[in-house]
Amino acid sequence: MALTPHHFDPATRRERFAWCMYDFANSGYTTVILTAIFNAYFVGVIAAEHGSGDATLLWSLTMAAANVLVLLSAPIVGAIADCSGAKKRFLTVTTIGCVVFTALLYFAGPGDIALAVILVILATFMFASGENLIAAFLPEISTPQTMGRLSGYGWALGYFGGLLTLALCLAYVTYAEKQGLEAAHYVPVTNLIVALLFGIAALPTLLWLRERVDVSESVDSRHIIRAGFSRLGDTLRQARLHIDLFRFLLSLTVYYAGIYIVIVLAAVYAQEVMGFKTQDTIVLIMVVNVTAAIGAFLFGHLQDRIGSSRCIAITLLIWIAAIVCAYLATDEWLFWVAANLIGTALGGAQSAGRALVGQFTPIGRQGEFFGLWGLATKLSAIIGPLTYGGMVYLFAGDQRIALLSTLVFFVVGLLLLATVDESRGRKLAGIRY
């Protein structure tokens, strides 16, 4: 079974725009459902009868279950998509799935714990699988010289998509509160807003983005799954042929653990340590989205000039400075400095990491290799927050000390990154300038 890349059929500007729009479309899910609104609603309303501590634990376990599903399935799903030449079809299915399951969260009210848990796991699984699949198109629609820039454009547009979705949801929440409605009435509507915007904004991607790798021989659908497992097995057995990819994935797993600590627990830290009120925290999230968009845009251009690995190293140094600032902050101004440094580093690290995986990926194996990228990031999403929670427990609730321990992830990630040879990785992937 051979895969044939369409080298003679370059992507149009419209198609590259359609690819970037998927980042815009799906960002509302993470911003509203996982970070700002629904997570708090789950703890404070849906599972409130079990108390705040148990409800928070239940939400954490729900996120862990979704991440484990993605971690186990991502490389296989990607390999099967490559074998069947069906990344686009897989992407369509995961997009529709996430939109539908998010919309169904409308029906999860007080006490509907099982329904909410099942729907969040399914929606998050579909979201994360789609995130891996859309990333796998990056090497097909760009050149090595423009891959970083296009990845940066996508991340930047994504942050603005999350910001727009959050702003619309907050506008509705504010209106509903003025009408005297409670969270059980207005938060479910925000789920519909997220689903609607995701579905509409993803249409350009689903309509205009094209599959550029054909399967030259027909494949019996009964054998596609076996072929996917076989292909992944070949890649793992030949890891030495992709040494820089696997070294980078190890580095990424470590430093992303630190990033996920900040993503998941920054709002908690702001409230518990800095004394931020809910409104202050929402403003903080919105500002960080703006600086992250700026960081993704700037580093997207920079990495095409100096290389993706150097850009990632710079962002990790910024992360280290940001964590030190947050640790030392006793008043708001220094914490705001830390927040803006975090936003800049967040956008840069994410866009550069995706581009570097793209540069290390052979044509025809994009789904599989970006599935490995998804595995690494989801493993980080499990390791990071659990480590932070354990540190808070060990230090008797001292979140400052726990935050300082996050530095270990960034320092070790930086040291591991130094072992990656970007030029050699490109050559091993068959990409030559």
N, C-alpha and C positions, 0 to 999 in steps of 0.2 A: 504494500500500500504506500504510494508515494504522494507527497504533498508538493504542489506546484505554486510558488509565489508569483504574483503578477507584478514583476519588476517593471514591466512596460506600461503599467497603468497607475500613475501616481495619484495621490489623493488631491481632490480639489479643495479650494479654500472653504467652500460650503461644507464639505465633509469633515474637515478639521474643526470647523466651528461646531458641527453636530456632535463631534467627540467631546469637545470641551463642555457642551451644554449638559452632558450627563452628570458631570461634577456639580453643575449648578442645580440640576434636578434632584439629586439624591441627598444633598447636604442638609436639607430641611429635616430629614429623618433623624440624623444624628443630633442636630442642634435642638430640636423640639422634643423628640421622643426620648432620647437617651441622655440628654445633658440638662435641659432647662425646665421643661414643664411636665411631661408625662411621668418621668421617674419620681418626681416629688409627689405627683398625684397618686401614683401607685402606693407609695409609702404612707402618705397622709390621709388618703381616702379609701382606696380599694382594699388595702390590707390593714387599715387603721385598727381594726378590732384585735389584732395580735400585738399591738404596741409598736412604738417606733423602732426599737432595736431589732425585734424579730422581723418586722416588715422590711427594714433595710437589708438584713441578711438574706431574706427571700428574694429581693430585687438583685442582690449581688449574685446569688446562686442562679437566677434566671439568666443574667448576662453571661455567667460562666458556662452554662449549658449551651447557649447559642454559640459562644465562641469555640467551645469544644467541637460542636457539630461542624463548624466551618473549618476548624483546624484539621479534622479528620478527612473531610471531603474535598477541600480546595484543590490539592494537586491532582486527585483522581478526576474530578469534574473538568479541570482544565485539560488533562490529557485526553479524556474522552471527547471533549469539544474539538481538540486538534485533530484527533483521528477521524472524526466524522465531518470535519470542515463545517462545524455548526456553532461557532462562537456566537454569531448573531442570533441564532434561534435560542440558544441557551440564555443569552442576555435578555431577549424579549420575555421569556418565561419568568426569569427572576425579577424583572422589572414589574410585570403584571402581578406576580405573587406578592411583592413587597407593598405595592399600592393597595391591593385587595385586603391583605391582612392588616395593614395600617388603618384602612377605613373601617374594618370590622371592630377595631378597638373602641369605636364609638359606643358599642353595646356593653363595654366593660364598666360597670358601675360599682358602688360600694359593696364589698363582699364577694364580688365575682373574681376571686383570686385565680382559680384554675383557668378560667377563660382568658384572663389577662396574661397569665404566664405563658400559656400555649401560643397565643397570638403574637406576643412579643418575641418569643423564641423563633417562630416561623418567619415573622417579618424581618427580624435581624439576620437570620440565616439567608433569606433571599437578598437582602440588602448587601451583605458582605460578599456573597457569591457574585452578584452583579458588579460589585466594585472590582473584584479580581478580573472578571471577564472584560470589562471596559478597558482596564489597564492593558490587557493583552493585545488590544488593537494598536497601541502606541507605536511599536516598531514598524507596523505596516503602513502607517499614514504619515510618517516623518522620516527624516534622514538622521544619521548619527550627529550631524552638525546642528540640527534643529530640535532634537528630541527633548533636551532640557527646557528649551523655551516653550514648547508646546505643552509639556507637563506642567510648567509653571503657570501658563495661561489657564489651564484647566483647574488647578488648585485655587488660583485667585478668583476665578469665576464661581467656583464652588463656595468659597467663603461668603461671597456676596449673595449667593443663592440661600445659604443658611441664614444670613442676616435678614433677607427679605421675608423669608418664611416666618422667622421669629418675630419680626416687626408686625406682620399681619396678624399673627396669633395673639400678640400682646395687645394690639389695637382692639381685637374682638374681646379679649379678657377684660380690658379696661371698660369697654362698653357694657359688657354683661354685668360686671360688678356694680356699675352705676345704676343698672336696672334692678339691683338687689338679688341677683342670682348667685347661687353658690357654686363651688368648684365642680360638684357632681353634675351640674347642668352645662357649664361652659367649657370645661376641659375636653370632654368628648368631641365637641365641635372642632377643637384645634387639631384633632386627629384627622378629621375630614379635610381640613385646610391643607395639612401636610400631604395627604394622599392625592388631593386634587392637583396641587402644584407639582408634585413629583410626576404624575401622569401626563400633565400638559407639557411640562418642560422637557420630558424625555422623548416627546414625539419627534423632534428633529433628529435625534440619535437613531431611533428605531426606523425612521423613514429614509434617512440619507446615508448613514454609515453602512459600508459594504464589506462583505467578507472578501479578503484578498488572497486567501489560500484555498486551493481546490484539492479535493481528493481525486486523484487521477484514476483510481480503480474503485468500483462500487464495493461497498462494505455491507455485509449482512448485519442488520441491526442487532441480531443476537450475539454477534462477536465484538461489537463496539466496546462494551464494558471490559471484556477480556483484553482487547487491544490497548485500552487505556491503562489498565493495570500493568500490562507488559511494557508499555512505553515508559511509565514512571519507574518501573524496576530497572530498565536499561539506564535511565538517567542517573539513578542512585548508584548503580554499579560502576558507572563511568564518571563518578564525581570528580576524579582527578582531572578529567578533561574540561571541567568547569570549576576549577579550583577557586578562582576569584569570585565567582557567583556565590559559592557556598561559604567562603570566608566573609563576603559582604553580608549574606543572610544571617550569619552568626553575629556579626557586629550589629546589624539592624535589630535582631531579636533583643539584644542587650540594651541598646540605647532607646529603642521604642518602649521598653518596659518603663523607663523613666518618663518618657513622653506620656504614656497612658496614665501614669500616676497623676500627672498634672491635669490631663484632660478630665479624668473621672473625679478627682478630689480637689481641684482648685476652688470650686464654689464652696465646698465644705470648709476648706482652710480659711477662705475669706470670711466666712460667717463665724466660725468657731474661734479663730485666732485674732483676726483683724476687726471683728465686730461689724462686718458689713450686714446691712439689712437686705431683704429679698430684692428690693428695687435696685440697690447699689450693685448687687451681684449680677443682675440682668444687664445693667449698663456695662459692667466689667466684661461680660461675655460678648456683648455687641462690639465693644472697642477692640477686644482681642481678635475678633473676626476680621475687623478692618485692617489691623496691623499684620495679621496673618496673610491676608490677601496681598498686601503690599510686599511682604517678605517673599511670598511665592512668585510674584511677578518679577521682582528684582533678582532673586536668586535664579529664576528660570533663565534670565538673560546671561547672568554671570557664569553659570555652569557650562554654557556653550563656549565660553571664552577660556576658562581656566580648568574645566573638568568637573564632573559631578562629585567625585570623591573629595576633592579639595573644598568644594562648597559645603558638603556635609560636615567636614571637619570644622569649618568656620561656624556653622550653625551649632555644633556641639559645644564649641567654646562660648558661644552666646548663651546656650542653655546653662552652662556651668555658672556664668556670671549672673544670670537671672535667678538661679536657685540661691546663690549666696546673698543677693539683694533681698529676696523674699525672706530668707532666714534672719537677716539683720534688721528687717523692717519692723519698727515699733510704731510708726505712724503711717498714714495712708500714702504720702507722696512717694516714698521709696517702694512701697508695694505696687503702686501704679507704674513706676519705672520697671520693676520686675515683670509686671503683666505685659507691658508693651515689648520688652525684650523677648518674653515667651512667645508672643504672637508672631514676631518677626522670625524667630528661630523655628517655630512650628511650621509655618508656611514653607520656609526654605528647605527644611529637613524632609518634609513629605514630598515636595515636588522633585527634589534632587534624587531621593531614594528610588522613586518610581522610574525616573529616567535612567538611572544606573542599571537597574534590573533590565530595562528595555535594551540597553546597549550590550548587555551580557547574554541576550537571548537569541538563539538561532532562529531563522525564519522557519515557520511551520511548527514551532514548539512554544508559541507565545502563551497559549492557555495553560499549559503544563508549568512553565517557568513562573508565570505570574500567580499560579496556584501555590507554588512553593513560597512566593512572596507573601501571599495571603496567610499561609500556614505560619510563617515567621511573625507576622504582625499580630495574629490572633493569639499565638503563644505568649507574646509580650503582653497582650491585653489581660491575660490570666495571671502571669507572673508578677507584673508591676503592682497593680492594686492589692493583691494578696500580700505581697512583701510589705507595702506601706501599712496595711492593716495590722500585720504582725508586729511591725516596729512600734506603732501606736500602742499596741497591747503591752509589748515588752517595756516600753518607757512610760507606762502608767498614764497614757493619754497625752503625752507631750508631743504635739504635732510638729513643733519646730524641729526637734531632734529627728523625727521620722522624715521630715522633708529634706533635711540635710543629708540623710542617708541616700536620698535619690541621686546625689552627686556620683555615687559609686557606679551607677548604671551608665552615666554619661562619660565618665573617665575611662571605664573599661571598654565601652563601645568605641571611644576614640582610639584607644590603643589597638583594638582589633581591626579597626578601619585602616590603620597604618600598614597592615599586612596585605592589603588589597592592591593589586597592580591593575589599574584601570585600562592601560594600553594593552596589556596581555589578555585581559578579560574580553576586550573587544575582538582581538584577533582569534581567540578560541571560539568565539561565537560566529566567526566567519565574516565579521564586519571590518572592512578596511577603508581607510580614507583614500 
